[in-house]
Amino acid sequence: MFNLIRTGVLIAALTALFMVVGYFIGGQTGVFIAFLFAAGTNLFAYWNSDKMVLSMQGAVPVDPARAPDLYRMVETLSQRAGIPTPKLYVIETPQPNAFATGRNPQNAAVAVSSGLLNTLSSAEVAGVVAHELAHIKNRDTLTMTVTATLAGAISMLAQFGLFFGGGNNRNNPLGGIGALLMVFLAPLAAGIVQMAVSRTREYEADKDGALISGEPMALASALAKISQVAKRTVNVAAERNPAMAHLYITNPLSGARMDNLFATHPAVENRIAALQKLAVEMGRDDHGRGPSPRPDFTQASQGNSGWRVPQFTEGDDRRPRGPWG
């Protein structure tokens, strides 16, 4: 509940900042124009953000025939989360990572990287997928779309205001100085608020995802592996579109791994510590043993009956030559 309230406050602060930018650039008229601009950009993002994000990150759909075991895993976890099964996409990159997008649980998608499937065990993949399903269930995908859109709109509005002479507007309380300050300070403030929203939602998704899968230590292990491998690999699509970095389960960009105002994600060490605490509360030990009503995903990684995540490797006939699907 605290995180939900905090997220609401941060979004309200971002919206207020948007109005302030309009005021400093064009006075009361600027506020009205800013409001219309924000409404238009958010309406566009509401209907098109998922398609844009998936396209920009090079995600392609995977049908059930290509990865039946992975699909069954997602279906089971979705049922436990109480949401419709989202569409499934794969990003062809050696960096293990994943993200969710969509305006609501009925129109959502989960994208996992080929590196994730090839690096993690089935239990760990289930933990990551459950984390993304938690984002969908909590409607974080819409929240992050709104904050990203507002943050981007603030930057554009500040630039447009200066370009079209907003600093010379007599309604501007600080004249050219006010417009100049908005150009530099508003985008910075918007970015800080956006990152704060992202970090808040990641902690909540870790907790809810662990409850959905029933294996908090599997998610903790996945986070540790992803963060280590991500340091040595490059996610080309993410590097080309850094504004989308906050959507991933861990930061896909090089550097910037500190838990500070400018970080897109909380420090992995802090997230693992929170999951370890949750594991104790759930009666799960460090190896994931303990009472749990959740399905056991661990057998698949050993090739036994149960869940099995497809491992796409070179020479595997199941792996398509080119785009997925």
Secondary structure, 3 states (H helix, E strand, C coil): CHHHHHHHHHHHHHHHHHHHHHHHHHHHHHHHHHHHHHHHHHHHHHHHHHHHHHHHCCEEECCCCCCHHHHHHHHHHHHHHCCCCCEEEEECCCCCCEEEEEEECCEEEEEEEHHHHHHCCHHHHHHHHHHHHHHHHCCHHHHHHHHHHHHHHHHHHHHHHHHCCHHHCCCCCCHHHHHHHHHHHHHHHHHHHHHHHHHHHHHHHHHHHHHHHCCHHHHHHHHHHHHHHHCCCCCHHHHHCHHHHHHECCCCCCCCCCCCCCCCCCCHHHHHHHHHHHHHHHCCCCCCCCCCCCCCCHHHHHCCCCCCCCCCCCCCCCCCCCCCC
